[in-house]
Structure formats: structure tokens, C-alpha cells
Amino acid sequence: MKTSPRTVRAVTVVAATLVITAFVLPDSLHTGSVRGAGRPAAPPAAFPPPALDATAAGVLAAAVPPVGLRCPSLAVVGHRGAPRAAAENTMAAFRAALDGGADWLETDVQTTRDGVPVLMHDATVDRVTNGHGKVSDLTAAQIAALRVTVGPGPAQPVPTLQELLDELAGTSTRLLMEIKEQRSPQDAARIARTAAASGADVVLYSFFPALLQAAHEAAPELPVVLLQGAFLSNDPGRLRLDAIALDEQLATPERIAREHAAGRQVYVWTLDREAAWRTMADRHADGLITDVPAAARTWTDANCPPVL
């Protein structure tokens, strides 16, 4: 098909704009806060925008590298933030992850007795805080009075989900939001509605298909990811998945290829060694979920696999 000079000029302007966005704006806007640490808002690489017409797309593909991720074929995901740099699932840990170059964040959501979603991996506060008891038995005010004491650096408050969403709204940092086991599907639905209303880029993410289904029904616009581990591999049933998050033991070449053939991306957890990053890059995983995002960022920048 012959391309007119007018089309070429128009596409050249678009291409130049995208180059400036990809290589100038991210560095100029990087700061140490959670809000500033993400790159400027851009279409997430995992769920791309509608395609350009064939002529424009062909010219742009030759002129402009993919934008959104530093390594567009492999996302670095800060697991509970950066728990080897600051107390896990705290704002300090999320800032450390983004300062270290994480593309996305991962966190865990529990619900308090009075229905407030808070960020904590365990069902109880005992392991990581100076308190005791189940999250579901404590009020939001009681949780707010606690401090996360396990991990590097000073003790930190337990964030609410809303605090993190407020910081991420308007940035390009994706949040893999794990909905932990809840008292009822209504809690999962509440969590999903809170995320959808925030304006942040959030993915619904859980081991429990019933909770994902309730969350998806409450916020159908949010992508859905099923977690599967070596000892917990639930069947999603009829729930449509945008991606799947696999324990390293399950992320075989055959499984990853099968998920890709079904149109699903694959994120692998929890990968903290160079050998594991290399293996999953070679198997064409789409995301590395890691406790050491700064180290994974350095490795990924030097070893970015080609986009298939």
C-alpha cells in the first residue's frame, strides 16, 4: 500500500512525541515519593490500547520502541513493596520499590472488623507488628495504632488500601492487589469497588476464584489474575482471566506457553535470584514478582528479552 506524504508527516509527528514521552519525561519526573516514583501515566504494556490504522502502525513500529515499561517484555513487580529495604507492605517499602525501579507493586489486602481494607499479608498482626490478634477482629483505629516492626529501618504504620491508591492514582504504576481470604464475598466486592473508584491502575488478584468472581462483578473494568501455588491451584471455573500468577515451581515452559496460547499473561513469584530471572526470561514470562526489585531492575535492564 502506498503511503502519502501527508500520512508520513503526521505519523512522524506522533512518533517524535512518543519518543519524547518515553525517554525524556520519565527521568524528569522521577522523585522519591510513591506518587512521583512511577513513570508518567501511559497505557500499561500488559493490556495495550487499541491499534492504530495499518499504515500508521507500520511506520511507528519502525520508529518508536514500546513505551510503558523500561523492559517492555518483562515487568519488575515489587512484592509487598521492597521488604528487604523497608518493612513489608508499608509506604516506606512501596517507595523503596519504586525508587529501585519497580514497574509495578504487589500488595495484600485484609479487611478490619469495621470493614476497612488494610495492607497486610497475614491474617493476624502478630508476625509483623507490635500487636496481637486477627485483622478481622480489630477495628481500623486499632490497626492504625500499631507499627510494623519486622524488617529493615524504623517501625512503620500499617497503611490502608486507600492510602496507597491515593498515591498511585494518576501514575503509570500498576498495583497487583491480592485479595486475601475474606469473611465473605461482600468484603471482596467492597475492596474492588474501592480500587475501581480510585483512578489507580489496579489488577484484581487472588488465590480464591469465588472472591475474584465477587470482586469482578463489583468492578468489571478491572483486570483479573488468578494466583496459583504448588499447594494451592484452584480451578477458575468460568471466570475470564487476563493473566495468571504462578509459583516458580509451576512456571514450566509448557505451562507458560499454554497460558500464552490461551491469551493470558504469566507473572511468576517470588523470584529473588539472577538464575531464576534468567530462567523465566528465557521461558517468556511477562512479570517477575520479587522481594528485591532494585536488583531485578538492574538485571532486567541489562538482559531485556525481545518482545515476541
C-alpha positions as CSV (number, residue, x, y, z in Angstrom):
1,M,0.0,0.0,0.0
2,K,1.4,3.4,-0.9
3,T,1.8,5.9,1.9
4,S,1.0,9.5,1.1
5,P,3.5,12.3,2.2
6,R,0.8,13.7,4.5
7,T,0.4,10.4,6.3
8,V,4.2,10.1,6.7
9,R,4.4,13.7,8.1
10,A,1.6,13.0,10.6
11,V,3.0,9.8,11.8
12,T,6.4,11.3,12.1
13,V,5.0,14.0,14.5
14,V,3.3,11.3,16.6
15,A,6.5,9.2,16.6
16,A,8.5,12.2,17.8
17,T,6.0,12.9,20.6
18,L,6.2,9.3,21.8
19,V,10.0,9.3,21.8
20,I,10.0,12.4,23.9
21,T,7.4,10.8,26.3
22,A,9.4,7.5,26.5
23,F,12.9,8.9,27.0
24,V,12.6,12.4,28.5
25,L,9.5,12.8,30.7
26,P,10.1,9.7,32.9
27,D,13.6,10.9,34.0
28,S,12.4,14.5,34.5
29,L,9.5,13.4,36.8
30,H,11.2,10.8,39.0
31,T,11.2,11.7,42.7
32,G,11.4,9.8,45.9
33,S,7.7,9.7,46.7
34,V,5.3,7.0,45.8
35,R,3.3,9.3,43.6
36,G,6.3,10.6,41.7
37,A,8.3,7.5,41.6
38,G,6.1,5.8,38.9
39,R,6.6,6.9,35.3
40,P,4.0,9.3,33.8
41,A,0.6,7.8,33.1
42,A,0.8,5.7,29.9
43,P,-1.2,2.7,28.6
44,P,0.0,-0.3,30.6
45,A,2.1,-2.7,28.5
46,A,0.2,-5.7,29.7
47,F,-3.2,-4.5,28.4
48,P,-2.4,-2.5,25.3
49,P,-4.5,0.3,23.8
50,P,-6.5,-0.1,20.5
51,A,-4.2,-0.4,17.5
52,L,-3.5,2.4,15.0
53,D,-4.5,2.0,11.4
54,A,-2.2,-0.3,9.4
55,T,-0.2,2.5,7.7
56,A,0.5,4.5,10.9
57,A,1.2,1.4,12.9
58,G,3.8,0.2,10.4
59,V,5.7,3.5,10.5
60,L,5.6,3.8,14.3
61,A,6.8,0.2,14.8
62,A,9.9,1.0,12.9
63,A,10.5,4.4,14.5
64,V,9.5,4.0,18.2
65,P,10.3,1.4,20.8
66,P,7.4,0.2,23.0
67,V,6.7,2.5,25.9
68,G,5.3,2.0,29.4
69,L,7.9,-0.4,30.9
70,R,11.7,0.0,30.9
71,C,11.9,-3.6,29.6
72,P,8.6,-3.8,27.7
73,S,8.7,-7.7,27.6
74,L,9.3,-8.3,31.3
75,A,7.8,-6.3,34.2
76,V,9.6,-6.0,37.5
77,V,7.0,-6.2,40.3
78,G,7.9,-5.2,43.9
79,H,6.5,-8.0,46.2
80,R,5.0,-6.3,49.2
81,G,7.0,-3.3,48.1
82,A,10.7,-3.9,48.7
83,P,10.7,-5.9,52.0
84,R,14.5,-6.2,52.2
85,A,14.7,-2.4,52.1
86,A,11.9,-1.4,54.4
87,A,9.1,-3.1,56.5
88,E,6.9,-5.1,54.2
89,N,3.6,-3.7,52.9
90,T,4.3,-0.2,54.2
91,M,4.5,3.1,52.4
92,A,8.2,3.1,53.0
93,A,8.5,-0.3,51.3
94,F,6.5,0.8,48.3
95,R,8.6,4.0,48.0
96,A,11.8,1.9,48.2
97,A,10.4,-0.4,45.4
98,L,9.7,2.4,43.1
99,D,12.9,4.2,43.9
100,G,14.7,1.0,42.9
101,G,12.9,0.9,39.6
102,A,9.9,-1.4,40.0
103,D,7.4,-1.1,37.2
104,W,4.5,-2.4,39.3
105,L,3.8,-3.0,43.0
106,E,2.2,-6.0,44.7
107,T,0.4,-5.9,48.0
108,D,-2.0,-7.9,50.2
109,V,-5.4,-6.7,51.4
110,Q,-7.2,-7.8,54.6
111,T,-10.4,-6.3,56.0
112,T,-10.8,-5.0,59.5
113,R,-13.8,-5.7,61.8
114,D,-15.4,-2.5,60.7
115,G,-14.9,-3.1,57.0
116,V,-11.8,-1.1,56.2
117,P,-9.3,-2.7,53.8
118,V,-5.7,-2.6,55.1
119,L,-2.4,-3.8,53.7
120,M,-1.1,-6.9,55.5
121,H,-0.2,-10.3,54.3
122,D,-1.1,-12.4,57.3
123,A,-4.5,-13.0,58.8
124,T,-3.1,-11.9,62.1
125,V,-1.0,-8.9,63.1
126,D,1.3,-11.0,65.3
127,R,4.3,-11.6,63.0
128,V,5.0,-8.2,61.7
129,T,3.6,-5.7,64.2
130,N,3.8,-4.8,67.9
131,G,0.2,-6.1,68.4
132,H,-1.7,-9.3,68.6
133,G,-4.9,-10.7,67.1
134,K,-6.7,-11.3,63.8
135,V,-7.0,-8.3,61.4
136,S,-10.7,-9.2,61.1
137,D,-11.2,-8.9,64.9
138,L,-9.6,-5.5,65.1
139,T,-11.0,-2.1,64.1
140,A,-9.4,0.2,61.7
141,A,-8.5,2.5,64.6
142,Q,-6.8,-0.4,66.5
143,I,-4.8,-1.3,63.4
144,A,-3.8,2.3,62.8
145,A,-2.3,2.4,66.3
146,L,0.0,-0.5,65.5
147,R,3.5,-0.3,64.0
148,V,5.2,-2.8,61.6
149,T,8.3,-3.7,63.5
150,V,9.7,-6.6,61.3
151,G,12.0,-5.6,58.5
152,P,14.8,-3.0,57.8
153,G,14.5,0.5,59.0
154,P,12.3,2.2,61.6
155,A,8.9,0.9,62.6
156,Q,6.1,1.9,60.2
157,P,2.3,2.4,60.3
158,V,0.0,-0.2,58.7
159,P,-1.4,1.5,55.6
160,T,-5.0,1.4,54.5
161,L,-5.6,0.4,50.9
162,Q,-7.0,3.8,50.3
163,E,-3.7,5.5,51.3
164,L,-1.8,3.5,48.6
165,L,-4.4,4.0,46.0
166,D,-4.4,7.8,46.6
167,E,-0.6,7.8,46.0
168,L,-0.8,5.7,42.8
169,A,-3.8,7.5,41.2
170,G,-2.7,9.2,38.1
171,T,0.6,7.4,37.7
172,S,1.5,4.5,35.4
173,T,2.4,2.2,38.3
174,R,0.2,-0.9,38.2
175,L,-0.9,-2.5,41.5
176,L,-1.3,-6.2,41.8
177,M,-3.8,-6.2,44.7
178,E,-4.1,-9.6,46.3
179,I,-7.4,-10.1,48.0
180,K,-6.6,-12.4,50.9
181,E,-9.2,-14.8,52.3
182,Q,-12.1,-12.7,53.5
183,R,-15.1,-13.2,55.8
184,S,-17.5,-13.0,52.9
185,P,-17.6,-12.2,49.2
186,Q,-19.1,-8.8,50.1
187,D,-15.7,-7.8,51.6
188,A,-14.0,-8.7,48.3
189,A,-16.6,-6.7,46.4
190,R,-16.0,-3.7,48.7
191,I,-12.3,-3.9,48.1
192,A,-12.8,-4.0,44.3
193,R,-15.2,-1.0,44.4
194,T,-12.7,1.0,46.4
195,A,-9.9,0.2,43.9
196,A,-12.1,1.0,40.9
197,A,-13.1,4.4,42.3
198,S,-9.6,5.4,43.0
199,G,-8.4,6.1,39.5
200,A,-5.3,3.9,40.1
201,D,-4.2,1.2,37.7
202,V,-5.3,-1.9,39.8
203,V,-5.5,-5.6,39.0
204,L,-7.7,-7.9,41.0
205,Y,-5.5,-10.8,42.1
206,S,-6.3,-13.7,44.5
207,F,-5.9,-17.4,45.1
208,F,-9.7,-17.7,45.6
209,P,-11.9,-17.8,42.4
210,A,-15.1,-17.1,44.4
211,L,-13.6,-13.9,45.8
212,L,-12.3,-12.9,42.4
213,Q,-15.7,-13.5,40.9
214,A,-17.4,-11.3,43.5
215,A,-14.7,-8.6,43.0
216,H,-15.1,-8.8,39.2
217,E,-18.8,-8.4,39.4
218,A,-18.4,-5.3,41.6
219,A,-15.7,-3.8,39.3
220,P,-15.8,-5.5,35.9
221,E,-13.5,-2.9,34.4
222,L,-10.5,-4.2,36.4
223,P,-8.3,-7.0,35.0
224,V,-8.4,-10.3,36.8
225,V,-5.4,-12.5,37.8
226,L,-5.6,-15.9,39.5
227,L,-2.8,-16.9,41.8
228,Q,-1.7,-20.5,41.8
229,G,0.9,-22.1,44.1
230,A,2.4,-25.6,44.4
231,F,0.0,-26.4,47.2
232,L,-3.0,-24.3,46.1
233,S,-4.0,-24.4,42.5
234,N,-7.7,-23.6,42.3
235,D,-9.7,-24.0,39.1
236,P,-11.0,-20.6,38.0
237,G,-14.2,-22.2,36.5
238,R,-15.8,-19.8,34.0
239,L,-14.1,-16.7,35.3
240,R,-12.3,-15.0,32.5
241,L,-8.6,-14.3,33.4
242,D,-6.4,-11.6,31.9
243,A,-3.3,-13.3,33.5
244,I,-2.2,-15.9,35.9
245,A,0.4,-15.6,38.7
246,L,2.4,-18.8,39.2
247,D,4.6,-20.1,41.9
248,E,8.1,-20.7,40.4
249,Q,7.6,-24.5,40.6
250,L,4.5,-24.3,38.4
251,A,6.0,-21.9,35.8
252,T,7.3,-24.6,33.4
253,P,8.0,-23.8,29.8
254,E,4.9,-25.8,28.8
255,R,2.6,-24.1,31.3
256,I,3.7,-20.6,30.3
257,A,3.3,-21.5,26.6
258,R,-0.2,-22.9,27.3
259,E,-1.3,-19.8,29.2
260,H,0.0,-17.5,26.4
261,A,-1.8,-19.6,23.8
262,A,-5.0,-19.0,25.9
263,G,-4.4,-15.3,25.7
264,R,-3.2,-14.9,29.3
265,Q,0.0,-13.2,30.6
266,V,2.1,-15.0,33.2
267,Y,3.7,-13.5,36.3
268,V,6.0,-15.6,38.4
269,W,6.6,-15.4,42.2
270,T,8.7,-15.0,44.3
271,L,12.0,-14.7,42.3
272,D,15.0,-13.2,44.1
273,R,17.9,-14.8,42.3
274,E,19.6,-14.0,39.0
275,A,19.3,-17.6,37.9
276,A,15.5,-17.5,38.4
277,W,15.2,-14.2,36.5
278,R,17.2,-15.6,33.6
279,T,15.1,-18.8,33.5
280,M,11.8,-17.0,33.5
281,A,13.0,-14.5,30.9
282,D,14.1,-17.5,28.7
283,R,10.6,-19.0,29.2
284,H,9.0,-15.7,28.2
285,A,7.2,-14.9,31.4
286,D,5.7,-11.5,31.5
287,G,6.5,-10.4,35.0
288,L,9.0,-11.1,37.8
289,I,7.4,-10.7,41.3
290,T,10.4,-10.2,43.6
291,D,11.4,-9.0,47.1
292,V,14.5,-7.3,45.6
293,P,13.1,-5.1,42.8
294,A,16.2,-2.9,42.6
295,A,18.4,-5.8,41.8
296,A,15.9,-7.3,39.4
297,R,15.7,-3.9,37.7
298,T,19.4,-3.8,37.2
299,W,19.5,-7.3,35.8
300,T,16.4,-6.8,33.6
301,D,17.8,-3.6,32.1
302,A,20.9,-5.4,31.1
303,N,19.2,-8.6,29.9
304,C,15.8,-7.4,28.5
305,P,14.4,-10.2,26.3
306,P,12.9,-9.3,22.9
307,V,9.2,-8.7,22.6
308,L,7.7,-11.7,20.9
